[in-house]
């Protein structure tokens, strides 16, 4: 009899990195012969709590995936109903995604009820334990959730350390974020620029993903201005929706005299369009103020793109400095120097070759192996 796995967290029609990851993980389990389903939110965030324009994807439903869209993040009666349903179903394994304390009451209640069947093993893939934007209630909510789970997988050493401090007696393991290989095939830089209506003679850097304070777009703009790359014909693409007030960034672009050097595609980039941006750029730049791990890094690896990351959280764990790009300190001078070094010393080809070799370590099978390891009682 096939083992049954349930992945608990965002899935289609919800959009974003968590949904993409969960779908790719489900495909991995299918390829390994498991019976897989996804337990999704019918209501993930109340609209007044969601910072973006829409929570929902415009793309078609994924084929051959069972998605049970019934969780309501704010309704305790729903949590009990869902918990009792899956307690009765007795899947062999439930894999919970945890990324913010707001979800703790919902996920923790469901996990506690399911655990009552004494059969299902409960594992958490923890993206964060301590959120980027902190609140006084975070610790209470997080403790409620983590104490309902049998084992933990993290994708950064910093989150692993947090887990070990909270629940030292529970199994936990670090496995690097796997490479996203589900955003389409590589195309030439020339073809990608044409698809995006970009000037074929211009070099482009890429900031990708939703914009929030911790992502450090302000630092990137200041560093880009300091580098003087604008005068060498290099431009910066900002591809992603603002999840906070855009005005401070727009004001900064004007103040730094970068209006002609910054291209803003400030909407959610659907999965089917992602490849164009990565293939069109020379390097992907992540000047985060704080971080755990980054899915953007793993998209860049898929397209063999050089990267610049700041030395925060788990970013440096997956980007070897001087091999596939740069790991720099979080200041304008170091970032600007690295940007100039990339172009002045023609590092692109070398970094591309190294990325192609290094990315083989980021496999999805290592994630499922890690989950199995921490799930064993």
Phi, psi and omega per residue, in radians:
X1 nan 2.349 3.127
X2 -1.118 2.477 3.010
X3 -1.290 2.500 -3.090
X4 -1.850 2.230 -3.134
X5 -2.112 2.355 3.058
X6 -2.088 2.182 3.087
X7 -1.725 2.100 -3.007
X8 -1.833 2.021 3.135
X9 2.711 -3.031 -3.082
X10 -1.032 2.455 3.074
X11 -2.609 2.999 3.107
X12 -0.939 2.426 0.203
X13 -1.536 0.124 3.029
X14 -1.203 2.516 -3.067
X15 -1.855 2.969 3.017
X16 1.976 3.097 -3.039
X17 -1.111 -0.634 3.140
X18 -1.143 -0.749 3.103
X19 -1.087 -0.760 3.138
X20 -1.073 -0.795 3.139
X21 -1.076 -0.845 -3.073
X22 -1.088 -0.676 3.101
X23 -1.132 -0.747 -3.134
X24 -1.157 -0.639 3.082
X25 -1.144 -0.707 3.101
X26 -1.065 -0.704 3.109
X27 -1.101 -0.670 3.115
X28 -1.088 -0.788 3.108
X29 -1.109 -0.676 3.087
X30 -1.060 -0.775 3.141
X31 -1.090 -0.480 3.125
X32 -1.525 0.038 3.037
X33 1.631 0.203 3.124
X34 -1.465 2.710 2.938
X35 -1.546 2.022 -2.959
X36 -2.097 2.441 2.943
X37 -2.435 2.915 -3.119
X38 -2.165 2.292 3.089
X39 -1.760 1.929 -2.923
X40 -1.969 2.907 3.104
X41 -1.524 2.250 2.896
X42 -1.399 -0.526 2.951
X43 -2.347 1.960 -3.130
X44 -1.555 -0.981 3.053
X45 -2.233 2.438 2.891
X46 -1.037 2.548 -3.033
X47 -0.983 -0.593 -3.089
X48 -1.249 -0.254 3.107
X49 -1.688 -0.201 -3.085
X50 -1.586 2.164 -3.027
X51 -1.420 -0.266 -3.082
X52 -1.595 -3.055 -3.092
X53 -1.395 -0.629 -3.128
X54 -2.649 2.551 3.079
X55 -1.575 -0.098 -2.919
X56 -1.988 2.556 -3.135
X57 -1.456 2.574 3.030
X58 -1.631 -0.007 -3.058
X59 -1.541 2.878 -3.113
X60 -1.208 2.704 3.104
X61 -1.099 2.500 3.072
X62 -1.121 2.488 -3.105
X63 -1.428 2.532 2.998
X64 1.069 0.578 3.015
X65 -2.158 2.310 3.078
X66 -1.525 2.068 -3.126
X67 -2.144 2.014 -3.129
X68 -1.707 1.694 -3.008
X69 -1.640 1.486 -3.022
X70 -2.398 -0.127 -3.090
X71 -1.387 2.386 3.046
X72 -2.059 2.035 -2.976
X73 -1.176 -0.276 -3.047
X74 -2.102 0.144 -3.070
X75 -2.012 1.801 -3.104
X76 -1.049 -0.563 3.115
X77 -1.150 -0.630 3.082
X78 -1.134 -0.724 -3.127
X79 -1.026 -0.733 -3.136
X80 -1.150 -0.772 -3.131
X81 -1.068 -0.811 -3.141
X82 -1.150 -0.744 3.125
X83 -1.031 -0.784 -3.139
X84 -1.145 -0.643 3.115
X85 -1.057 -0.843 -3.067
X86 -1.407 -0.391 2.986
X87 -1.091 -0.734 -3.138
X88 -1.248 -0.642 -3.115
X89 -1.192 -0.482 3.101
X90 0.918 0.967 3.008
X91 -1.100 2.707 3.129
X92 -1.206 -0.590 -3.038
X93 -2.563 2.391 2.970
X94 -2.130 2.205 -3.119
X95 -1.884 1.924 -3.108
X96 -1.641 2.299 2.956
X97 -1.560 2.284 3.120
X98 -2.214 2.149 -3.077
X99 -2.384 -0.224 3.107
X100 -2.799 2.561 -3.081
X101 -1.053 -0.447 3.129
X102 -0.947 -0.579 -3.097
X103 -1.468 -0.113 -3.021
X104 -1.062 -0.832 -3.128
X105 -1.038 -0.744 3.133
X106 -1.131 -1.006 -3.064
X107 -1.176 -0.671 -3.130
X108 -1.171 -0.664 3.111
X109 -1.161 -0.811 3.115
X110 -1.040 -0.784 -3.123
X111 -1.083 -0.753 -3.126
X112 -1.092 -0.719 -3.134
X113 -1.179 -0.796 -3.130
X114 -1.073 -0.672 -3.117
X115 -1.042 -0.351 3.129
X116 -1.141 -0.269 3.120
X117 -1.396 -0.129 3.084
X118 1.048 0.284 -3.102
X119 -2.087 -0.849 -3.027
X120 -1.301 2.276 3.029
X121 -1.585 2.408 -3.036
X122 -2.011 2.053 -3.123
X123 -2.128 2.501 3.090
X124 -1.977 2.280 2.853
X125 -1.629 1.908 -3.035
X126 -1.676 1.902 3.053
X127 -1.280 -0.767 3.059
X128 -2.454 2.649 2.930
X129 -1.925 -0.774 3.023
X130 -1.795 2.086 -3.034
X131 -1.203 2.800 3.117
X132 -1.159 -0.710 3.072
X133 -1.818 1.960 -2.951
X134 -1.578 2.608 3.088
X135 -2.382 2.806 -3.058
X136 -1.149 -0.428 -3.063
X137 -1.609 -0.004 -3.027
X138 -1.001 -0.817 -3.042
X139 -1.116 -0.741 -3.137
X140 -1.086 -0.835 -3.105
X141 -1.155 -0.746 -3.134
X142 -1.096 -0.752 3.111
X143 -1.049 -0.672 3.115
X144 -1.031 -0.753 -3.113
X145 -1.278 -0.896 -2.990
X146 -1.110 -0.474 3.131
X147 -1.383 -0.043 3.090
X148 -1.701 -0.040 -2.959
X149 -1.945 2.574 -3.129
X150 -1.453 -0.640 -3.082
X151 -2.691 2.814 -3.009
X152 -2.310 2.450 2.992
X153 -2.082 2.323 3.076
X154 -2.133 2.782 -3.133
X155 -1.986 0.238 2.971
X156 -2.602 2.625 -3.136
X157 -1.164 -0.545 -3.129
X158 -1.158 -0.677 3.096
X159 -1.239 -0.640 3.067
X160 -1.028 -0.746 3.108
X161 -1.067 -0.728 3.110
X162 -1.083 -0.746 3.136
X163 -1.097 -0.806 -3.100
X164 -1.105 -0.529 3.090
X165 -1.281 -0.623 -3.104
X166 -1.378 -0.799 -3.076
X167 -2.331 1.254 -3.023
X168 -1.094 -0.394 -3.077
X169 -1.551 -0.113 -3.133
X170 -1.659 2.626 -3.132
X171 -1.191 2.388 3.080
X172 -2.595 2.661 -3.053
X173 -2.676 2.523 3.047
X174 -1.724 2.254 2.989
X175 -2.367 2.254 -3.100
X176 -1.019 2.599 3.063
X177 -0.934 2.215 -3.120
X178 -1.266 2.839 -3.091
X179 -1.359 2.326 3.037
X180 -1.345 1.977 3.134
X181 -2.027 0.393 -3.047
X182 -2.075 0.485 3.108
X183 -1.958 0.363 3.106
X184 1.688 3.077 -3.068
X185 -1.585 2.750 3.064
X186 -1.145 2.446 2.958
X187 -2.225 2.879 -3.099
X188 -1.149 2.719 3.116
X189 -1.041 -0.690 -3.123
X190 -1.107 -0.775 -3.133
X191 -1.163 -0.694 3.141
X192 -1.129 -0.743 3.103
X193 -1.073 -0.681 3.129
X194 -1.115 -0.738 -3.135
X195 -1.126 -0.517 -3.133
X196 -1.686 0.092 -3.114
X197 1.008 0.732 3.121
X198 -1.712 2.697 3.089
X199 -1.145 2.086 -3.077
X200 -1.169 -0.309 -3.102
X201 -1.581 -0.070 -3.061
X202 -1.731 2.525 3.017
X203 -1.613 2.480 -3.049
X204 -2.236 2.388 2.891
X205 -1.733 2.682 -3.062
X206 -2.188 2.176 2.865
X207 -1.845 2.077 -3.001
X208 -2.154 2.448 3.056
X209 1.962 2.944 -3.106
X210 -1.083 2.639 -3.051
X211 -1.748 2.071 3.024
X212 -2.405 2.823 -3.000
X213 -0.929 -0.756 -3.051
X214 -1.198 -0.251 -3.129
X215 -1.328 -0.245 2.977
X216 1.271 0.531 3.072
X217 -1.090 -0.599 3.090
X218 -1.036 -0.760 3.133
X219 -1.132 -0.677 3.123
X220 -1.137 -0.768 -3.140
X221 -1.085 -0.762 3.127
X222 -1.132 -0.692 -3.136
X223 -1.222 -0.705 3.125
X224 -1.083 -0.747 3.099
X225 -1.108 -0.728 -3.116
X226 -1.152 -0.549 -3.069
X227 -1.203 -0.448 -3.071
X228 1.318 0.185 -3.105
X229 -1.131 -0.439 3.084
X230 -0.947 -0.709 -3.098
X231 -1.276 -0.218 3.095
X232 -1.725 0.113 3.078
X233 1.520 0.222 3.100
X234 -1.552 2.436 3.103
X235 -2.158 2.768 -3.133
X236 -1.950 2.239 3.038
X237 -1.750 2.196 2.988
X238 -1.827 1.896 -3.061
X239 -2.031 1.740 3.135
X240 2.808 2.755 -3.090
X241 -1.430 2.484 3.046
X242 -1.317 2.185 3.051
X243 -1.781 0.313 3.046
X244 -2.708 -3.116 -3.101
X245 -1.058 2.155 -3.110
X246 -1.384 -0.314 -2.991
X247 -1.023 -0.769 3.128
X248 -1.018 -0.607 3.125
X249 -1.273 -0.712 3.111
X250 -1.116 -0.709 3.108
X251 -1.111 -0.680 -3.129
X252 -1.169 -0.696 3.107
X253 -1.042 -0.746 3.123
X254 -1.182 -0.792 -3.123
X255 -1.037 -0.669 -3.110
X256 -1.502 0.039 3.129
X257 1.044 0.793 -3.096
X258 -1.941 0.158 -3.028
X259 -0.966 -0.644 -3.115
X260 -1.462 -0.191 -3.053
X261 -1.883 -0.061 -3.120
X262 -2.069 2.146 3.078
X263 -1.813 2.170 -3.062
X264 -1.938 2.031 3.019
X265 -1.930 1.320 -2.918
X266 -1.594 1.106 2.988
X267 -2.490 2.889 3.085
X268 -1.092 2.265 3.140
X269 -1.602 1.944 -3.133
X270 -1.135 2.711 -3.082
X271 -0.934 -0.631 -3.081
X272 -1.242 -0.205 -3.123
X273 -1.861 -0.168 -3.001
X274 -1.031 -0.739 -3.036
X275 -1.014 -0.561 -3.097
X276 -1.078 -0.758 -3.077
X277 -1.222 -0.740 -3.128
X278 -1.224 -0.655 -3.129
X279 -1.292 -0.420 -3.104
X280 -1.409 -0.372 -2.998
X281 -1.619 2.865 3.045
X282 -1.539 -0.661 -3.082
X283 -2.661 2.550 3.081
X284 -1.706 2.254 -3.009
X285 -2.057 2.166 -3.140
X286 -2.205 1.601 -3.087
X287 -1.688 1.010 -3.044
X288 -1.184 2.533 2.970
X289 -1.379 -0.619 3.072
X290 -2.593 2.728 -3.096
X291 -2.891 2.846 2.911
X292 -1.960 -1.343 3.002
X293 -2.344 3.060 -3.087
X294 -2.445 2.201 3.014
X295 -1.220 -0.439 3.124
X296 -1.065 -0.696 3.094
X297 -0.986 -0.717 -3.058
X298 -1.389 -0.331 2.936
X299 -1.288 -0.733 3.129
X300 -1.027 -0.723 3.113
X301 -1.063 -0.725 -3.130
X302 -1.003 -0.655 -3.110
X303 -1.706 0.248 3.082
X304 0.968 0.777 -3.072
X305 -1.738 2.345 2.990
X306 -1.038 2.697 -3.094
X307 -2.385 2.610 2.904
X308 -2.123 2.192 3.104
X309 -2.279 2.653 3.015
X310 -1.449 2.719 -3.054
X311 -1.468 1.194 3.130
X312 -2.309 2.619 3.087
X313 0.905 -2.354 -3.093
X314 -1.721 0.153 -3.079
X315 -1.058 -0.740 -3.081
X316 -1.234 -0.280 -3.114
X317 -1.197 -0.428 -3.046
X318 -2.020 0.019 3.136
X319 -2.180 1.610 -3.138
X320 -1.105 2.126 -3.093
X321 -1.106 2.305 3.122
X322 1.401 -0.033 3.131
X323 -1.892 -1.084 3.123
X324 -1.882 0.065 -3.134
X325 2.788 -2.549 -3.025
X326 -2.217 2.413 2.901
X327 -1.970 2.008 -3.025
X328 -2.174 2.760 3.066
X329 -1.256 2.806 -2.983
X330 -1.464 1.163 3.062
X331 -2.590 2.720 -3.021
X332 -1.050 -0.704 -3.058
X333 -1.131 -0.839 -3.124
X334 -1.113 -0.719 3.136
X335 -1.147 -0.806 3.139
X336 -1.067 -0.715 3.127
X337 -1.099 -0.712 3.137
X338 -1.171 -0.718 3.107
X339 -1.051 -0.758 3.119
X340 -1.175 -0.686 3.122
X341 -1.063 -0.683 -3.126
X342 -1.012 -0.799 -3.107
X343 -1.481 -0.728 -3.077
X344 -1.137 -0.572 -3.092
X345 -1.892 0.245 3.011
X346 0.866 0.998 -3.057
X347 -1.490 -0.156 -2.980
X348 -0.988 -0.895 -3.063
X349 -1.064 -0.741 3.136
X350 -1.090 -0.815 -3.131
X351 -1.109 -0.664 3.119
X352 -1.073 -0.804 -3.136
X353 -1.093 -0.712 3.130
X354 -1.194 -0.693 3.126
X355 -1.078 -0.685 -3.129
X356 -1.101 -0.616 3.118
X357 -1.365 -0.722 -2.987
X358 -1.308 -0.503 -2.993
X359 -1.203 -0.212 -3.110
X360 -1.135 -0.282 -3.118
X361 -1.382 -0.220 -3.021
X362 -1.722 1.235 -3.063
X363 -1.766 2.627 3.107
X364 -1.244 -0.462 3.115
X365 -1.132 -0.522 3.090
X366 -1.170 -0.555 3.074
X367 -1.162 -0.839 -3.121
X368 -1.160 -0.601 3.070
X369 -1.130 -0.729 3.117
X370 -1.127 -0.704 3.103
X371 -1.067 -0.772 3.122
X372 -1.057 -0.718 -3.118
X373 -1.077 -0.789 -3.093
X374 -1.440 -0.229 -3.138
X375 -1.459 -0.352 -3.096
X376 -1.136 2.294 -3.110
X377 -1.351 nan nan
